[in-house]
Amino acid sequence: MADSVTVRKLFEDNKDNLQLIKENGKIGFERKVTVPKLNRPGLELTGFWQHFREDRILLFGMKEDCYLKTLSNERKEGLFQKLFTTKIPAAIFAHSVAVPEEALSMARKYDVAIFTTTVLTTQLNKFLMDYLDWELAPNITKHGDLVDVYGVGILFTGKSGIGKSEVALDLVERGHRLVSDDSVKIIRRADNVIIGMQPGSKLLEHHLEVRGLGIIDVPRMFGVRSVRTQKRVEVEVRLEIWDENKNYERLGLDTKSSRILDVSVPMVELPIVPGKNITVIAETIAMDHMLKVYGKDAASEFDKRLEMAIKQKTKRKQVANYLKKDFE
């Protein structure tokens, strides 16, 4: 789980999109950002500090700049000293606002990074909050393959060598889209939404490792439509060797689930036996999941029909018994 982002990384990742300019070199670049929100210190400038959050980046816009211009140099120096002696990660002056000399002086003294940009304050705030929300989101890396099958993100898990990559390759050949092979980085974006992607380096992105054959470059072999960079994880398919002593689900009434980052994910245990077409079953799992999303559960509907048939049969039997005993 990423619990922080350095000011250096924040600057390097956003300097082009947000036109960020360093105003005091690399001072404070090793400070860490731990929350995905920014603070516009309007109230603090007027003297109200009761709810000041020192773990947030300070964002100065035109309103703050207009107010600062009404203050004396001594007053501004005192305010920036009080702001910069806290643990704020950095300060950004947006909307082409000029950095007051008092701010630069206190930033150098207390090792606080200052950036400027021509981007509007509200736009900068929204963009950086989205960026930090993504970077600071809870995440894990799971061993498995993630494939977009008919628009459903299926995560194939199981022991090493059981055939996850081969299933993914077969699905890609049938027109589905590979997200990640061998390991999947999963990020929680909301209470019930987790997103999977290729973890770490871009070196092996969208490559498949097939035992006995080697590394396959999927987009070059099957085209750019055969891959995607990320996909919501919606179903886990756990591949395992057939165990004759285990009772596998046959009707689909006893649904199982796994928990990934505290999100419940429907899970199917799929036994592997010679001649079993796992690819077609995976496609069926994807389509069945979409039917359930739209309120069509085949197993539940079959169970209801079966129960109704049993009741009707019992009722006909009762009527027949009644008529047999009718001696009038």
C-alpha positions in Angstrom: 0.0 0.0 0.0 1.4 3.4 -1.0 1.1 5.6 2.1 3.1 8.6 0.8 4.4 10.4 -2.3 7.6 12.5 -2.2 7.4 16.1 -3.4 10.1 15.1 -5.9 7.8 12.4 -7.5 4.8 14.8 -7.5 6.8 17.4 -9.3 8.4 15.0 -11.9 5.0 13.4 -12.6 3.1 16.7 -13.1 5.6 19.3 -14.2 4.6 19.1 -17.8 0.8 18.7 -17.5 0.6 21.4 -14.8 3.4 23.6 -16.0 5.0 23.5 -12.6 8.1 25.7 -12.1 10.5 25.3 -9.2 11.0 28.6 -7.4 13.7 27.6 -4.9 15.6 24.7 -6.4 15.2 21.3 -5.0 14.6 22.5 -1.4 12.1 20.2 0.4 12.0 17.6 -2.4 12.2 14.7 0.0 9.2 15.7 2.1 6.2 13.4 1.8 2.6 13.9 0.8 0.3 11.6 2.8 -3.2 12.9 2.0 -4.9 13.4 -1.3 -6.3 16.9 -0.5 -4.9 20.4 -0.8 -5.4 23.4 1.5 -6.2 26.9 0.5 -5.1 28.9 3.6 -7.6 31.7 3.3 -8.8 31.5 7.0 -5.2 31.0 8.3 -4.1 34.2 6.6 -6.8 36.1 8.5 -5.7 34.5 11.8 -8.0 31.5 12.2 -5.9 28.4 12.8 -8.2 26.1 14.6 -8.7 23.6 11.7 -5.4 24.0 10.0 -4.1 20.7 8.4 -0.3 20.7 8.3 -0.2 17.5 6.3 -1.7 19.1 3.1 0.0 21.0 0.3 -0.8 24.7 0.5 -2.4 26.2 -2.6 -2.4 30.0 -3.1 -4.7 31.5 -5.8 -5.8 35.0 -6.8 -8.0 35.5 -3.7 -5.1 34.7 -1.3 -2.8 36.9 -3.4 -5.2 39.9 -3.2 -5.4 39.6 0.5 -1.7 39.3 1.0 -1.2 42.5 -1.0 -3.1 44.4 1.7 -0.7 43.3 4.4 2.6 44.8 5.5 5.8 43.1 4.9 6.2 42.3 8.6 2.8 40.8 8.7 3.4 38.7 5.6 6.7 37.5 7.0 5.1 36.4 10.2 2.3 34.5 8.4 4.7 32.6 6.1 7.0 31.8 9.1 4.0 30.3 10.9 2.9 28.4 7.8 6.3 27.1 6.9 7.3 26.0 10.4 4.6 23.4 10.3 5.0 20.0 8.4 3.4 21.1 5.2 4.7 19.1 2.2 5.0 22.1 -0.2 3.4 25.3 -1.4 2.0 26.0 -4.9 1.2 29.5 -6.3 -1.3 29.0 -9.1 -3.0 31.3 -11.7 0.3 33.1 -12.4 0.5 34.5 -8.9 3.9 35.9 -8.0 5.5 34.5 -5.0 6.1 37.1 -2.3 9.7 37.6 -1.3 8.7 36.9 2.3 7.5 33.4 1.3 10.7 32.6 -0.6 12.8 33.7 2.4 10.8 31.6 4.9 10.8 28.6 2.5 14.6 28.7 2.2 14.9 29.0 6.0 12.5 26.1 6.8 13.2 23.8 3.8 9.8 24.1 2.0 9.5 23.6 -1.7 7.6 26.3 -3.6 6.2 25.9 -7.1 4.4 28.3 -9.5 2.1 27.7 -12.4 -0.1 29.5 -14.9 -2.9 26.9 -14.5 -6.1 28.1 -12.9 -6.4 27.4 -9.1 -9.5 25.3 -9.4 -8.1 23.2 -12.3 -4.9 22.6 -10.4 -6.7 21.6 -7.3 -8.9 19.1 -9.1 -6.0 17.6 -11.2 -3.6 17.2 -8.2 -6.4 15.7 -6.0 -7.1 13.1 -8.7 -3.4 12.4 -9.0 -2.9 12.0 -5.3 -6.0 10.0 -4.9 -4.6 7.5 -7.4 -1.1 7.4 -6.0 -2.2 7.1 -2.4 -4.9 4.5 -3.0 -4.6 1.1 -1.2 -2.9 -1.4 -3.5 -1.5 -4.9 -3.6 0.2 -7.2 -6.2 -1.3 -10.6 -6.8 0.1 -13.6 -8.7 -2.2 -14.2 -11.6 -3.4 -13.0 -15.1 -6.0 -10.4 -15.8 -7.9 -10.5 -19.0 -10.8 -8.4 -20.3 -13.4 -11.0 -21.5 -16.5 -9.5 -23.1 -15.9 -6.4 -21.0 -15.6 -8.3 -17.7 -12.3 -8.2 -15.9 -11.4 -11.8 -15.0 -8.5 -12.5 -12.7 -7.0 -16.0 -13.2 -5.3 -17.3 -10.1 -3.7 -20.6 -9.1 -0.5 -22.3 -8.5 2.5 -21.5 -10.6 2.6 -23.6 -13.8 -1.1 -24.6 -13.7 -1.8 -22.8 -17.1 -2.9 -19.3 -16.3 -0.8 -17.7 -19.1 -1.9 -20.4 -21.6 -5.6 -19.6 -20.8 -4.8 -15.9 -21.2 -3.1 -16.5 -24.6 -6.0 -18.6 -25.8 -8.5 -15.8 -24.8 -6.3 -13.2 -26.6 -6.3 -15.3 -29.7 -10.1 -15.4 -29.6 -10.3 -11.6 -29.6 -10.2 -10.7 -25.9 -7.8 -8.3 -24.3 -4.8 -8.9 -22.0 -4.2 -6.5 -19.1 -1.4 -8.2 -17.2 0.4 -11.6 -17.1 2.0 -13.4 -14.1 1.4 -10.6 -11.6 -1.3 -7.9 -11.3 -1.2 -4.7 -9.4 -4.6 -4.0 -7.9 -5.7 -0.6 -6.7 -8.9 0.1 -4.7 -10.6 3.2 -6.2 -13.9 3.1 -4.3 -15.6 1.0 -1.6 -16.5 -1.7 -4.1 -14.2 -1.0 -7.1 -10.8 -2.4 -7.6 -8.7 -1.8 -10.7 -6.0 -4.2 -12.1 -2.9 -3.3 -14.2 0.6 -4.3 -15.0 2.9 -3.7 -11.9 6.3 -2.0 -11.9 8.4 -1.6 -14.9 7.1 -1.1 -18.5 9.7 -3.5 -19.7 7.4 -6.6 -19.7 4.1 -4.7 -20.1 1.7 -6.7 -22.3 4.0 -9.6 -22.7 3.1 -13.2 -22.0 5.4 -15.9 -20.6 4.5 -19.3 -22.0 6.4 -22.2 -20.5 8.3 -24.1 -23.1 8.0 -21.2 -25.6 9.2 -18.1 -23.8 8.2 -14.4 -23.9 5.5 -13.3 -26.4 4.9 -9.7 -27.4 1.1 -9.7 -27.5 0.3 -6.3 -29.2 2.9 -7.0 -31.9 1.6 -10.5 -32.6 -2.2 -9.9 -32.2 -2.5 -6.1 -32.7 -3.1 -3.1 -30.4 -6.7 -4.1 -29.8 -5.5 -7.3 -28.0 -4.3 -5.3 -24.9 -5.5 -2.6 -22.5 -3.6 -0.8 -19.7 -6.1 -1.4 -16.9 -9.4 -3.1 -16.1 -11.8 -3.4 -13.2 -11.4 -6.8 -11.5 -14.9 -8.3 -11.4 -14.5 -12.0 -11.2 -11.7 -14.3 -9.8 -11.3 -17.7 -11.5 -9.2 -19.9 -9.3 -7.6 -22.7 -11.4 -6.8 -25.9 -9.5 -5.9 -29.5 -10.2 -9.0 -31.8 -10.2 -9.5 -33.4 -6.7 -11.9 -36.3 -6.9 -12.5 -36.0 -3.1 -13.7 -32.5 -3.4 -17.3 -31.5 -4.0 -17.4 -28.9 -6.8 -20.4 -26.6 -7.3 -22.7 -28.0 -10.0 -25.8 -25.9 -9.8 -24.3 -22.4 -9.0 -26.5 -21.8 -6.0 -23.7 -21.8 -3.5 -21.8 -18.8 -4.8 -18.3 -18.1 -3.4 -16.3 -14.9 -3.2 -12.8 -13.8 -2.3 -11.8 -10.5 -0.6 -9.2 -8.3 -2.3 -8.4 -5.1 -0.5 -11.5 -5.6 1.5 -13.7 -5.7 -1.6 -15.8 -8.8 -2.1 -15.2 -10.4 -5.6 -17.2 -13.3 -7.0 -15.0 -16.3 -7.2 -15.2 -19.5 -9.3 -13.1 -22.6 -8.4 -12.4 -24.2 -11.8 -10.9 -27.7 -11.7 -8.4 -28.6 -14.5 -8.7 -32.0 -16.2 -7.4 -33.1 -19.6 -9.6 -32.1 -22.5 -11.5 -29.4 -20.6 -11.9 -26.2 -22.6 -11.1 -23.6 -20.0 -11.3 -20.8 -22.5 -14.9 -21.4 -23.4 -15.8 -21.8 -19.8 -14.1 -18.4 -19.0 -16.2 -16.8 -21.7 -19.3 -18.4 -20.2 -18.3 -17.1 -16.8 -18.0 -13.6 -18.2 -21.4 -13.7 -19.9 -23.0 -15.3 -16.8 -21.6 -12.5 -14.7 -23.1 -9.8 -16.9 -26.5 -11.6 -16.8 -26.3 -11.5 -13.0 -25.4 -7.8 -13.2 -28.6 -7.2 -15.2 -30.6 -9.3 -12.7 -30.7 -12.6 -14.6 -29.4 -15.5 -12.4 -29.8 -18.8 -14.2 -29.1 -20.9 -11.1 -31.7 -19.1 -9.0 -34.3 -19.2 -11.7 -33.7 -22.9 -12.3 -34.1 -23.5 -8.5 -37.4 -21.6 -8.5 -38.7 -23.6 -11.5 -37.7 -26.8 -9.8 -39.4 -25.8 -6.6 -42.5 -24.9 -8.5 -42.5 -28.2 -10.4 -42.2 -30.1 -7.1 -45.2 -28.2 -5.6 -47.3 -28.8 -8.8 -46.5 -32.5 -8.7 -47.4 -32.7 -5.1 -50.7 -30.8 -5.7 -51.6 -33.1 -8.6 -50.9 -36.2 -6.4 -53.1 -34.8 -3.7 -56.0 -34.2 -6.2 -55.5 -37.7 -7.6 -55.7 -39.2 -4.1 -58.8 -37.2 -3.4 -60.6 -38.4 -6.5 -59.7 -42.0 -5.8 -61.5 -41.7 -2.5 -64.6 -40.1 -4.0 -67.3 -42.8 -3.7 -70.4 -40.6 -4.5 
